[in-house]
Each structure stands twice: as structure tokens, then as C-alpha cells.
């Protein structure tokens, strides 16, 4: 079974704490507003939004699968850091055995912030790494995060 990882950095014009709250802690609520063409609804299934919580995002037909369930494994609000694991849906069971993503938001000198992402995964037997899918994953994540940023810019009192 092959495994791999990829990294990504995304810069934002908004404060790290705001984008962390919006795009990580409350993404299940914000996603249907920020990217309604992709996310139809989101809900916390277990927990209260912190470590150990499980949430589900339900997608429109624009996404090749109907939903994902993700577990928040680690959340540090002070350090603006989170790790989540895909537990069901998406490509789990069809292409992937496991997949997790670590997010770390940092303030930028002069304002704004930067997100550092590390995504790790393990394929099911017989599935091979596909550079095109990695590029698409990075583009999708960047688009989602930029949609959250656009929402925050348009709504300056949201997620103070």
C-alpha cells in the first residue's frame, strides 16, 4: 500500500484567528454560505466542535461524492492549529484507506496571515499515487479557503 503527503501554503489578507474560526472551527456552518455551489449542508454529528468531534459536510452534484465525515483529532485555539481525519465518505474505501490534514494558521508581519497545510494519506491496495489528483486537491483547498476569506472580507464583523 502506497502512502504519501503534500504540503501547501495559502496567504490571506485577514487575521489568522478569524480565518481559523471560520474555515476550521465553524466550517460546517459557513461552507454552505461561502461555497453553496459545492457544499449543501454541514452538521456536527458528535461532540461540541473541539477535539474528538465528528462533523459531516454534504455536497452538491458538482462534487464526485455525496459527503465526507471528518473527525477533529487535535484543536489548539491558542496556536490556531488543527488536525482532522477523514473517517467516511469522499474517497475513503474506494481509493484511500486513511487521509488526514494538519492546518496551522500564522499571523503575517504587516497584517494578514498564512496557512500551512500538510495532508497525508494511505492508498488502498492496487491504487497508485496520481499527481493530477494532488494538484486538484491543492486547488480545491485553496479555492475553499479563499471563499472563506472572501466571506470574512465581505462580513468584517463575522468571526471576531
C-alpha positions as CSV (number, residue, x, y, z in Angstrom):
1,X,0.0,0.0,0.0
2,X,1.4,3.3,-1.1
3,X,1.2,6.3,1.1
4,X,2.2,9.9,0.6
5,X,1.8,13.5,1.6
6,X,1.7,17.0,0.2
7,X,2.1,20.5,1.6
8,X,0.6,23.8,0.7
9,X,0.8,27.4,1.9
10,X,-2.0,29.9,1.4
11,X,-1.8,33.7,2.2
12,X,-4.8,35.7,3.4
13,X,-5.5,39.4,3.9
14,X,-7.5,38.6,7.1
15,X,-6.3,37.9,10.6
16,X,-5.2,34.3,11.4
17,X,-7.7,34.0,14.3
18,X,-10.7,35.0,12.1
19,X,-9.8,32.6,9.2
20,X,-9.2,29.8,11.7
21,X,-12.5,30.3,13.4
22,X,-14.4,30.5,10.1
23,X,-12.6,27.9,8.0
24,X,-11.8,25.3,10.6
25,X,-13.9,25.6,13.8
26,X,-17.2,26.7,12.1
27,X,-16.7,25.4,8.6
28,X,-19.7,23.1,8.8
29,X,-21.9,26.2,9.2
30,X,-20.0,28.6,7.0
31,X,-19.4,26.3,4.0
32,X,-23.0,26.3,2.7
33,X,-22.9,30.1,2.7
34,X,-19.3,30.5,1.3
35,X,-19.4,27.8,-1.3
36,X,-23.0,26.9,-1.9
37,X,-22.2,25.5,-5.3
38,X,-20.3,22.7,-3.6
39,X,-21.5,22.3,0.0
40,X,-25.2,21.9,0.5
41,X,-25.1,21.5,4.3
42,X,-22.9,20.7,7.3
43,X,-23.5,19.4,10.8
44,X,-21.6,18.4,13.9
45,X,-22.6,14.7,14.5
46,X,-20.6,14.1,17.7
47,X,-19.0,16.4,20.2
48,X,-19.2,20.2,20.6
49,X,-16.8,21.3,17.8
50,X,-13.5,20.6,19.7
51,X,-11.1,17.6,19.6
52,X,-12.9,14.4,19.1
53,X,-15.9,16.0,17.4
54,X,-17.1,14.4,14.1
55,X,-18.8,16.6,11.5
56,X,-20.3,15.9,8.1
57,X,-20.4,18.0,5.0
58,X,-22.9,17.1,2.3
59,X,-22.0,18.1,-1.3
60,X,-23.9,19.1,-4.4
61,X,-23.7,17.1,-7.6
62,X,-20.7,19.3,-8.6
63,X,-18.5,17.0,-6.3
64,X,-17.9,13.4,-7.3
65,X,-19.0,12.1,-3.9
66,X,-22.0,12.9,-1.8
67,X,-20.4,13.7,1.6
68,X,-17.5,13.4,4.0
69,X,-17.3,12.8,7.7
70,X,-14.3,14.2,9.4
71,X,-13.0,13.8,12.9
72,X,-11.2,16.7,14.6
73,X,-8.3,14.9,16.2
74,X,-6.5,17.9,17.6
75,X,-7.6,21.5,18.1
76,X,-5.5,24.2,19.7
77,X,-7.3,27.5,19.5
78,X,-4.4,29.5,21.0
79,X,-1.9,28.2,18.5
80,X,-4.5,28.3,15.6
81,X,-3.8,24.7,14.8
82,X,-5.9,21.7,13.9
83,X,-5.6,18.1,12.6
84,X,-8.6,16.3,11.1
85,X,-9.0,12.8,9.7
86,X,-11.4,11.7,7.1
87,X,-13.4,8.9,8.6
88,X,-16.1,8.2,6.0
89,X,-17.2,9.4,2.5
90,X,-15.0,11.0,0.0
91,X,-12.5,8.5,-1.4
92,X,-12.3,6.5,1.9
93,X,-12.9,2.9,1.0
94,X,-12.7,3.4,-2.8
95,X,-9.2,4.8,-3.2
96,X,-8.0,5.7,0.3
97,X,-7.5,3.7,3.4
98,X,-6.7,6.8,5.5
99,X,-6.4,10.6,5.0
100,X,-5.7,13.4,7.4
101,X,-4.8,17.1,7.2
102,X,-2.9,19.3,9.6
103,X,-3.7,23.1,9.5
104,X,-1.6,25.8,11.1
105,X,-2.5,29.4,10.7
106,X,0.1,32.1,11.5
107,X,0.0,35.9,11.5
108,X,2.0,37.6,8.9
109,X,4.2,40.6,9.6
110,X,2.3,43.7,8.4
111,X,-1.1,42.1,8.6
112,X,-2.9,39.1,7.2
113,X,-2.0,35.5,7.8
114,X,-0.6,32.4,6.2
115,X,-2.0,28.8,6.4
116,X,0.4,25.9,6.3
117,X,-1.2,22.6,5.4
118,X,0.2,19.1,5.5
119,X,-2.0,16.4,4.1
120,X,-1.1,12.7,4.5
121,X,-2.8,9.7,3.0
122,X,-2.6,5.9,2.6
123,X,-4.0,4.3,-0.5
124,X,-5.9,1.0,-0.7
125,X,-4.0,-1.9,-2.3
126,X,-3.7,-1.5,-6.0
127,X,-4.3,2.3,-6.0
128,X,-1.4,4.4,-7.2
129,X,-0.5,8.0,-6.4
130,X,-1.8,10.4,-9.1
131,X,-0.1,13.8,-9.4
132,X,-3.1,15.2,-11.1
133,X,-5.3,14.4,-8.1
134,X,-2.8,16.1,-5.8
135,X,-2.9,19.2,-7.9
136,X,-6.7,19.2,-7.9
137,X,-6.8,18.7,-4.1
138,X,-4.5,21.7,-3.6
139,X,-6.6,23.8,-6.0
140,X,-9.8,22.8,-4.3
141,X,-8.5,23.5,-0.8
142,X,-7.1,26.9,-2.0
143,X,-10.5,27.7,-3.5
144,X,-12.4,26.8,-0.4
145,X,-10.1,28.8,1.9
146,X,-10.2,31.8,-0.5
147,X,-14.0,31.6,-0.4
148,X,-13.9,31.7,3.4
149,X,-11.5,34.7,3.2
150,X,-13.9,36.5,0.8
151,X,-16.8,35.9,3.2
152,X,-14.8,37.4,6.0
153,X,-13.8,40.4,3.9
154,X,-17.4,41.0,2.9
155,X,-18.6,40.5,6.5
156,X,-16.0,42.3,8.7
157,X,-17.9,41.7,11.9
158,X,-18.1,37.9,11.4
159,X,-15.8,35.7,13.4
160,X,-14.2,38.5,15.5
